[in-house]
Amino acid sequence: MQQFTYTITDPIGLHARPAGLLVRAARALDSTVTIRRGDRSVSAVELMNLMSMGVRQGEQVTVTIEGGDEEASRRAMEQFFQENL
């Protein structure tokens, strides 16, 4: 299991456009990606659940990667978050 914490910098937060891109990026991996904010966790491939989390600018999420090539998947997700959120 690989994990990292990220503080959302996008002024609008985790809204439709980056959430859709996140789903696409997570589906391309051979690992399972989970996003957690507080006590709520959702799969990174479930668009509506991601958007319903209501993650705003300045809030932290924890990204967990399990299975497959976890190290490569973690690096890909970290890069995605830095570039899009």
C-alpha positions as CSV (number, residue, x, y, z in Angstrom):
1,M,0.0,0.0,0.0
2,Q,1.2,3.5,-0.9
3,Q,-0.2,6.7,0.4
4,F,0.2,10.4,0.2
5,T,-1.6,13.5,1.5
6,Y,-2.3,16.5,-0.8
7,T,-3.7,19.9,0.0
8,I,-6.1,21.1,-2.8
9,T,-4.9,24.3,-4.4
10,D,-7.6,24.7,-7.1
11,P,-9.7,27.7,-6.2
12,I,-12.9,25.8,-6.9
13,G,-11.8,22.5,-5.3
14,L,-12.5,19.1,-6.5
15,H,-15.2,20.1,-9.1
16,A,-16.5,18.3,-12.2
17,R,-13.6,18.9,-14.7
18,P,-10.7,17.7,-12.5
19,A,-12.9,15.0,-10.9
20,G,-13.6,13.6,-14.4
21,L,-9.9,13.8,-15.3
22,L,-9.1,12.0,-12.0
23,V,-11.5,9.2,-12.8
24,R,-9.9,8.7,-16.2
25,A,-6.3,8.8,-14.7
26,A,-7.3,6.3,-12.0
27,R,-8.9,3.9,-14.4
28,A,-5.7,3.9,-16.5
29,L,-3.7,2.4,-13.6
30,D,-3.5,-1.2,-12.6
31,S,-3.9,-0.2,-8.9
32,T,-6.9,0.6,-6.9
33,V,-7.0,4.3,-5.9
34,T,-9.0,5.6,-2.9
35,I,-9.5,9.2,-1.9
36,R,-10.2,10.0,1.8
37,R,-11.2,13.3,3.4
38,G,-11.9,13.1,7.1
39,D,-13.7,9.9,7.8
40,R,-15.1,9.5,4.3
41,S,-13.4,7.4,1.6
42,V,-14.4,6.9,-2.0
43,S,-13.0,5.1,-5.0
44,A,-11.2,7.4,-7.4
45,V,-13.1,5.8,-10.3
46,E,-16.6,6.9,-9.0
47,L,-17.2,10.4,-10.4
48,M,-20.4,11.2,-8.5
49,N,-19.0,10.0,-5.2
50,L,-15.8,12.1,-5.7
51,M,-17.9,15.2,-6.4
52,S,-20.2,14.6,-3.5
53,M,-17.3,14.8,-1.1
54,G,-17.3,18.6,-1.5
55,V,-13.5,19.0,-1.2
56,R,-12.6,22.7,-1.3
57,Q,-9.5,24.7,-1.8
58,G,-7.1,24.3,1.3
59,E,-8.6,21.0,2.4
60,Q,-6.4,17.9,2.6
61,V,-7.1,14.5,1.0
62,T,-5.3,11.3,1.5
63,V,-4.7,9.2,-1.6
64,T,-4.2,5.4,-1.1
65,I,-3.0,3.1,-3.8
66,E,-3.2,-0.6,-3.5
67,G,-2.3,-3.5,-5.8
68,G,-0.5,-3.6,-9.1
69,D,2.6,-1.4,-9.5
70,E,1.9,0.7,-6.4
71,E,5.0,2.8,-6.7
72,A,4.5,3.8,-10.3
73,S,0.8,4.5,-9.6
74,R,1.6,6.7,-6.6
75,R,4.0,8.7,-8.7
76,A,1.4,9.1,-11.4
77,M,-1.3,10.2,-8.9
78,E,1.0,12.7,-7.2
79,Q,1.8,14.2,-10.6
80,F,-1.9,14.3,-11.5
81,F,-2.8,16.1,-8.3
82,Q,0.0,18.6,-8.6
83,E,-0.9,19.4,-12.2
84,N,-4.7,19.5,-11.8
85,L,-5.8,20.1,-8.2
